[in-house]
């Protein structure tokens, strides 16, 4: 019985110490940038106020589909309690496919390609006492190719991540 109690106390202490040293977060980032899309989002804490974020996402609208990989370096500042705000810079790569819905044998304007982009990021997040993080951010993106006519897009998204 003593061994069982000692083991339970040690596991409880390990769980509390692991929670205090959460360096990673994994979850979803859901937003709208010319079509609803989602991203699998991973964050890695580098120091008390710096981190890396990697997102693998897709966009889907009526006429086009896109998939992209984004990498960001972020600075994080505490507001109060579990609230933080953050800003960052980065970039990424992706591929896209356009389909106007007209069959090719009727001179449809289907097209596809790859693109590169640079991005900024600014947002606010809340870290709960449990290992859960909610965020809301804005990510302006500047594209280098024919992916968009104006080569600029703004992405607003809600993030939900599990911290470990």
FIDO-778248 format. One line per 4 residues: number of its first residue (from 1); their letters; for each residue x, y, z of N, C-alpha, C. Coordinates in Angstrom, 2 decimals, m for minus. Each point is the difference from the previous one (the first is absolute). Layout:
NUM) A) X,Y,Z,X,Y,Z,X,Y,Z | ... $
END
This chain:
1) XXXX) 0.83,m1.19,0.00,m0.83,1.19,0.00,0.87,1.26,0.00 | 1.10,m0.04,0.79,0.90,1.15,0.04,0.64,0.25,m1.37 | 0.36,m1.10,m0.70,0.60,0.16,m1.32,m0.99,0.61,m0.98 | m1.25,m0.39,0.09,m1.03,0.54,m0.88,m0.21,1.49,0.26 $
5) XXXX) m0.03,0.38,1.28,m0.17,1.41,0.37,1.21,0.82,m0.45 | 1.18,m0.52,0.21,1.23,0.68,m0.42,0.05,0.15,m1.52 | m0.39,m1.04,m0.72,m0.03,0.06,m1.46,m1.01,1.05,m0.48 | m1.17,0.05,0.61,m1.02,0.99,m0.37,0.50,1.42,0.26 $
9) XXXX) 0.66,0.21,1.13,0.54,1.33,0.30,1.09,0.40,m0.99 | 0.85,m0.94,m0.37,1.05,0.29,m0.95,m0.58,0.32,m1.38 | m1.01,m0.75,m0.44,m0.63,0.28,m1.28,m0.71,1.35,0.01 | m0.64,0.33,1.12,m0.64,1.31,0.13,1.02,1.12,m0.07 $
13) XXXX) 1.11,m0.16,0.69,1.06,1.01,m0.06,0.59,0.13,m1.38 | 0.16,m1.11,m0.69,0.51,0.02,m1.36,m0.97,0.74,m0.93 | m1.29,m0.24,0.19,m1.00,0.68,m0.84,0.03,1.51,0.22 | 0.13,0.44,1.26,0.05,1.44,0.27,1.29,0.62,m0.54 $
17) XXXX) 1.12,m0.70,0.12,1.25,0.56,m0.53,m0.01,0.01,m1.51 | m0.62,m0.98,m0.63,m0.08,m0.01,m1.46,m0.89,1.13,m0.49 | m1.08,0.29,0.74,m0.88,1.08,m0.41,0.71,1.34,0.13 | 0.84,0.16,0.97,0.72,1.27,0.19,1.03,0.23,m1.10 $
21) XXXX) 0.42,m1.07,m0.68,1.03,0.13,m1.02,m0.54,m0.25,m1.40 | m1.23,0.40,m0.27,m0.60,m0.19,m1.32,0.77,0.82,m1.03 | 0.61,m0.68,m0.94,0.78,0.68,m1.03,m0.62,m0.14,m1.38 | m1.00,m0.86,m0.15,m0.60,m0.27,m1.30,m1.49,0.22,0.06 $
25) XXXX) m0.57,0.31,m1.15,m1.45,0.09,m0.14,m0.36,m0.53,m1.38 | m1.05,m0.81,m0.07,m0.43,m0.60,m1.25,m1.51,0.12,m0.10 | m0.49,0.43,m1.17,m1.44,0.14,m0.15,m0.38,0.44,m1.39 | m1.12,0.72,m0.07,m0.55,0.47,m1.26,m0.09,1.51,m0.03 $
29) XXXX) 0.19,0.55,m1.17,m0.19,1.43,m0.25,m0.98,0.10,m1.15 | m1.19,0.54,0.27,m1.08,0.04,m0.98,m0.27,1.44,m0.40 | 0.02,0.28,m1.32,m0.17,1.36,m0.44,m0.61,0.12,m1.38 | m0.02,1.24,m0.48,m0.60,0.30,m1.29,0.91,0.94,m0.77 $
33) XXXX) 0.56,m0.51,m1.07,0.84,0.79,m0.91,m0.44,m0.39,m1.41 | m1.02,0.66,m0.51,m0.60,m0.34,m1.29,m0.47,m1.44,m0.04 | m0.62,m0.45,1.03,m0.50,m1.37,0.09,0.34,m0.57,1.35 | m0.92,m0.75,0.57,0.24,m0.57,1.32,1.17,m0.97,m0.06 $
37) XXXX) 0.79,0.02,1.05,1.13,m0.92,0.04,0.43,m0.28,1.41 | 0.74,m1.04,0.14,0.52,m0.37,1.30,1.48,m0.31,m0.11 | 0.65,0.06,1.14,1.42,m0.30,0.05,0.27,m0.85,1.23 | 0.87,m0.96,m0.14,0.54,m0.71,1.15,1.14,0.87,0.50 $
41) XXXX) m0.09,0.43,1.25,0.91,1.01,0.53,0.85,m0.59,1.13 | 1.31,0.24,m0.08,0.94,m0.45,1.03,0.82,1.20,0.46 | 0.10,0.18,1.32,0.83,1.06,0.57,1.06,m0.62,0.89 | 1.21,0.54,m0.08,1.12,m0.45,0.83,0.57,1.22,0.72 $
45) XXXX) m0.06,m0.01,1.33,0.52,1.09,0.81,1.53,m0.04,m0.01 | 0.63,1.13,m0.34,1.45,0.08,m0.02,0.55,0.63,1.27 | m0.72,0.99,0.53,0.37,0.65,1.26,m1.29,0.50,0.64 | 0.12,0.79,1.04,m1.21,0.46,0.69,m0.86,0.91,m0.87 $
49) XXXX) 0.58,0.64,m1.02,m0.81,0.89,m0.84,0.24,m0.16,m1.50 | 0.56,m1.12,m0.45,0.21,m0.27,m1.42,m0.45,m1.43,m0.31 | m0.53,m0.20,m1.21,m0.39,m1.34,m0.41,m0.04,m0.10,m1.51 | m0.03,m1.24,m0.48,m0.17,m0.30,m1.41,m1.40,m0.58,m0.20 $
53) XXXX) m0.61,0.33,m1.12,m1.29,m0.59,m0.34,0.09,m0.55,m1.42 | m0.42,m1.25,m0.18,m0.06,m0.64,m1.31,m1.44,m0.41,m0.25 | m0.52,0.36,m1.18,m1.38,m0.31,m0.34,m0.05,m0.66,m1.37 | m0.71,m1.11,m0.10,m0.27,m0.67,m1.26,m1.49,0.12,m0.25 $
57) XXXX) m0.36,0.71,m1.07,m1.41,0.30,m0.17,m0.50,m0.16,m1.41 | m1.31,0.13,m0.13,m0.67,m0.06,m1.28,m1.05,1.09,m0.07 | m0.33,0.40,m1.20,m1.06,0.97,m0.26,m0.88,m0.59,m1.08 | m1.28,0.22,0.12,m0.94,m0.56,m0.93,m1.10,1.01,m0.26 $
61) XXXX) m0.22,0.33,m1.26,m1.12,0.87,m0.37,m0.68,m0.61,m1.23 | m0.90,0.73,m0.55,m0.76,m0.52,m1.12,0.87,m0.33,m1.20 | 1.00,0.83,m0.28,0.79,m0.18,m1.21,1.44,m0.42,0.21 | 0.50,0.07,1.21,1.40,m0.39,0.14,0.24,m0.72,1.32 $
65) XXXX) 1.08,m0.78,0.01,0.48,m0.69,1.18,1.48,0.34,0.14 | 0.45,0.11,1.24,1.42,0.28,0.24,0.44,m0.74,1.25 | 1.26,m0.36,0.03,0.62,m0.59,1.18,1.29,0.77,0.23 | 0.31,0.27,1.28,1.20,0.80,0.26,0.64,m0.40,1.33 $
69) XXXX) 1.30,0.26,0.07,0.80,m0.21,1.20,0.54,1.36,0.42 | m0.27,0.39,1.25,0.41,1.30,0.51,0.91,m0.19,1.20 | 1.06,0.80,0.08,0.88,0.04,1.16,0.10,1.42,0.51 | m0.17,0.20,1.31,0.03,1.33,0.60,0.88,0.02,1.24 $
73) XXXX) 0.72,1.09,0.19,0.71,0.27,1.24,m0.84,1.05,0.73 | m0.36,m0.27,1.27,m0.90,0.89,0.72,0.62,0.49,1.31 | m0.34,1.26,0.33,0.32,0.59,1.29,m1.29,0.04,0.80 | 0.05,m0.37,1.27,m1.20,m0.11,0.84,0.16,0.90,1.22 $
77) XXXX) m1.05,0.80,0.29,m0.01,0.88,1.16,m1.23,m0.28,0.85 | 0.20,m0.12,1.30,m1.11,m0.26,0.92,m0.78,1.28,0.23 | m1.33,m0.11,m0.06,m0.87,1.14,0.29,m0.38,m0.05,1.48 | m0.68,m1.08,0.37,m0.39,m0.20,1.39,m0.56,m1.41,0.14 $
81) XXXX) 0.35,m0.66,1.08,m0.50,m1.36,0.21,0.43,m0.91,m1.14 | m0.96,m0.69,m0.60,0.30,m0.91,m1.10,m0.03,0.65,m1.36 | m0.27,1.33,m0.07,m0.06,0.70,m1.28,1.39,0.43,m0.47 | 0.29,m0.26,m1.26,1.23,0.45,m0.65,m0.37,0.64,m1.34 $
85) XXXX) 0.83,0.88,m0.47,m0.10,0.43,m1.38,1.33,m0.33,m0.65 | m0.01,m0.16,m1.32,1.19,m0.42,m0.70,0.05,0.61,m1.39 | 1.21,0.07,m0.53,0.24,0.47,m1.35,1.13,m0.83,m0.58 | m0.01,m0.17,m1.31,1.03,m0.82,m0.60,0.18,0.26,m1.47 $
89) XXXX) 1.05,m0.61,m0.56,0.31,0.08,m1.43,0.39,m1.39,m0.48 | m0.18,m0.22,m1.30,0.36,m1.29,m0.55,m0.35,m0.09,m1.46 | m0.22,m1.20,m0.46,m0.32,m0.23,m1.40,m0.38,m1.43,m0.24 | m0.13,m0.35,m1.27,m0.37,m1.36,m0.31,m0.08,m0.29,m1.48 $
93) XXXX) m0.44,m1.22,m0.28,m0.15,m0.52,m1.35,m1.35,m0.68,m0.12 | m0.49,m0.10,m1.22,m1.26,m0.69,m0.20,m0.25,m0.34,m1.45 | m1.12,m0.68,m0.23,m0.43,m0.29,m1.36,m1.50,0.28,m0.09 | m0.46,0.32,m1.20,m1.40,0.35,m0.21,m0.50,m0.61,m1.30 $
97) XXXX) m1.32,m0.12,m0.06,m0.65,m0.51,m1.19,m1.29,0.78,m0.22 | m0.17,0.55,m1.19,m1.19,0.77,m0.35,m0.84,m0.80,m0.98 | m1.30,m0.04,0.25,m0.94,m0.69,m0.88,m1.23,0.88,m0.13 | m0.25,0.52,m1.20,m1.14,0.90,m0.19,m1.32,m0.72,m0.19 $
101) XXXX) 0.02,m1.32,0.01,m1.23,m0.77,m0.14,m0.38,m0.29,m1.44 | 0.73,0.55,m0.95,m0.28,m0.24,m1.42,0.93,m1.12,m0.47 | m0.53,m1.02,m0.66,0.88,m1.09,m0.48,1.08,0.54,m0.93 | 1.17,m0.61,0.04,1.14,0.46,m0.79,m0.29,0.01,m1.50 $
105) XXXX) m0.81,m0.94,m0.47,m0.28,m0.03,m1.43,m0.90,1.16,m0.44 | m0.53,0.79,0.96,m0.72,1.23,m0.31,0.84,1.22,0.33 | 1.30,m0.12,m0.06,0.94,1.08,0.30,m0.10,0.47,1.44 | m0.06,m0.94,0.92,0.00,0.35,1.42,1.32,0.63,0.39 $
109) XXXX) m0.01,0.82,1.03,1.20,0.71,0.44,0.62,m0.68,1.22 | 0.11,m1.30,0.00,0.62,m0.71,1.11,1.49,0.30,0.01 | 0.56,0.11,1.20,1.40,0.33,0.13,0.48,m0.51,1.36 | 1.29,m0.13,0.16,0.58,m0.40,1.29,1.44,0.49,0.05 $
113) XXXX) 0.59,m0.04,1.19,1.37,0.44,0.15,0.47,m0.06,1.43 | 1.17,0.54,0.22,0.57,0.09,1.35,0.22,1.47,0.32 | 0.11,0.29,1.29,0.22,1.39,0.40,0.87,0.05,1.25 | 0.61,1.16,0.20,0.75,0.30,1.21,m0.58,1.29,0.56 $
117) XXXX) 0.14,0.20,1.31,m0.54,1.21,0.61,0.77,0.36,1.25 | m0.08,1.27,0.37,0.47,0.48,1.29,m1.24,0.40,0.79 | 0.10,m0.10,1.32,m1.18,0.26,0.83,0.40,0.71,1.28 | m0.93,0.77,0.49,0.09,0.57,1.34,m1.07,m0.68,0.85 $
121) XXXX) 0.01,0.26,1.28,m1.00,m0.62,0.87,m0.16,0.86,1.25 | m1.23,0.27,0.38,m0.29,0.70,1.24,m1.26,m0.59,0.58 | 0.00,m0.24,1.31,m1.17,m0.63,0.60,m0.01,0.07,1.51 | m1.07,m0.56,0.55,m0.20,m0.10,1.44,m0.36,m1.44,0.33 $
125) XXXX) 0.46,m0.47,1.16,m0.29,m1.37,0.39,m0.32,m0.06,1.49 | m0.68,m1.08,0.38,m0.27,m0.26,1.40,0.43,m1.42,0.31 | 0.81,m0.15,1.04,0.46,m1.30,0.46,m0.76,m0.36,1.26 | m0.80,m1.05,m0.08,m0.80,m0.45,1.13,0.89,m0.70,1.03 $
129) XXXX) m0.55,m0.24,1.20,0.73,m0.74,1.04,0.20,m1.45,m0.41 | m0.89,m0.51,m0.82,0.18,m1.33,m0.59,0.86,0.20,m1.26 | 0.56,m1.04,m0.58,0.89,0.20,m1.15,m0.74,0.32,m1.30 | m0.70,1.14,m0.02,m0.77,0.42,m1.16,0.29,1.46,m0.29 $
133) XXXX) 0.15,0.32,m1.27,0.28,1.37,m0.44,m0.98,0.38,m1.11 | m0.61,1.17,0.12,m0.85,0.57,m1.05,0.66,1.27,m0.51 | m0.04,0.21,m1.31,0.63,1.20,m0.57,m0.85,0.55,m1.13 | 0.16,1.28,m0.25,m0.61,0.68,m1.12,1.09,0.87,m0.61 $
137) XXXX) 0.27,m0.18,m1.30,1.09,0.77,m0.60,m0.33,0.46,m1.41 | 0.79,0.96,m0.46,m0.07,0.52,m1.35,1.36,m0.21,m0.64 | 0.00,m0.60,m1.20,1.25,m0.30,m0.70,m0.05,0.58,m1.41 | 0.62,1.17,m0.24,0.11,0.50,m1.37,1.07,m0.79,m0.76 $
141) XXXX) m0.31,m0.34,m1.25,0.91,m0.80,m0.82,0.23,0.68,m1.34 | 1.27,0.06,m0.41,0.39,0.58,m1.29,0.56,m1.13,m0.86 | m0.65,m0.26,m1.15,0.33,m1.14,m0.86,0.94,0.40,m1.12 | 0.84,m0.96,m0.42,0.94,0.20,m1.09,m0.30,m0.99,m1.12 $
145) XXXX) m0.96,0.33,m0.87,m0.33,m0.77,m1.19,m1.37,0.44,m0.50 | m0.62,m0.83,m0.81,m1.31,0.31,m0.56,m1.14,m0.63,0.79 | 0.22,m0.34,1.25,m1.03,m0.64,0.82,m1.20,0.93,0.20 | 0.27,1.28,0.18,m1.06,0.99,0.18,0.27,1.18,m0.91 $
149) XXXX) m1.06,0.66,m0.43,0.17,1.17,m0.87,0.70,1.14,0.72 | m0.34,0.22,1.28,0.59,1.12,0.73,1.20,m0.39,0.86 | 0.33,m1.29,0.07,1.14,m0.52,0.76,m0.05,0.28,1.50 | m1.16,0.35,0.55,m0.13,0.26,1.43,m1.29,m0.62,0.52 $
153) XXXX) 0.08,m0.54,1.22,m1.20,m0.54,0.65,0.15,0.16,1.50 | m1.10,0.18,0.67,m0.03,0.05,1.45,m0.78,m1.19,0.53 | 0.54,m0.67,0.98,m0.60,m1.22,0.54,m0.32,0.22,1.48 | m1.26,m0.08,0.37,m0.41,0.08,1.41,m0.41,m1.40,0.42 $
157) XXXX) 0.53,m0.46,1.15,m0.26,m1.38,0.39,m0.11,m0.16,1.51 | m0.73,m1.03,0.38,m0.14,m0.42,1.39,0.82,m1.27,0.19 | 0.84,m0.01,1.04,0.83,m1.17,0.28,m0.41,m0.67,1.29 | 0.02,m1.32,m0.01,m0.26,m0.81,1.19,1.12,m1.03,0.07 $
161) XXXX) 0.81,0.07,1.08,1.16,m0.86,0.12,0.07,m0.67,1.37 | 0.53,m1.21,0.00,0.28,m0.76,1.22,1.47,0.21,0.32 | 0.30,0.44,1.22,1.39,0.25,0.41,0.56,m1.23,0.71 | 1.23,m0.32,m0.32,0.67,m1.13,0.66,1.48,0.26,0.14 $
END
